[in-house]
């Protein structure tokens, strides 16, 4: 019995460990396009504004308002080249994606990707942050800023499809 005691104790302790993270009720997915022009300076930060992103019918089709949700967290984000085989994202050093409604000075970071690898191809996954972005979904529209710091000058214009999502809990 003494041999089995640590095993039984471990099962008992681990079975009580549950994550208190609320269950995802639905995903709110968005897609926008932006153009990264050739010849951008590597010494400056470059800002790409995606204004007036329509919230869509996600809340109404699920019969909730943003205030009734526990949280709205960033889900996933990806930048992809629209024209395959023409360019890649190896010229980017880091990416930060911010969200705001009316006042840009109140923007919050929802996705980021530091130290983009030099061998990055035509798709660049961006890491979600842990913030609760619920306050930005109380209106019918929100704005996104994609902020790029470069490690090399882009040799050609990169037509980019930016897909991102939020998880309503």
RADAPE-V993335 format. One record per backbone hydrogen bond with DSSP energy under -0.5 kcal/mol. NH is the residue of the N-H (numbers start at 0). CO is the residue of the C=O. If there is no record, write none. Layout:
nh = [NH/NH]
co = [CO/CO]
This chain:
nh = [4/5/7/8/9/10/11/12/13/14/15/15/16/17/24/25/27/28/29/31/33/35/35/36/38/39/43/45/47/49/50/52/53/54/60/61/61/62/63/67/68/68/72/73/74/76/77/78/79/80/81/83/85/88/91/92/93/94/95/96/97/97/98/99/103/105/106/107/109/110/111/112/115/119/123/125/126/128/132/132/135/136/137/141/142/143/144/145/146/146/147/147/148/149/150/151/157/158/159/159/160/161/161/162/162/163/164/165/166/167/167/168]
co = [0/1/3/4/5/6/7/8/9/10/11/12/13/15/167/167/165/26/163/161/159/33/157/34/153/36/40/147/145/143/48/141/51/139/56/57/58/59/58/64/64/65/166/130/164/125/162/123/160/121/158/81/82/120/88/148/148/112/146/110/95/144/107/142/101/102/103/98/96/96/126/94/92/116/78/76/111/109/71/130/132/133/134/52/99/49/97/47/95/144/45/145/93/43/90/90/35/156/33/157/79/31/159/77/160/29/75/27/72/25/165/70]
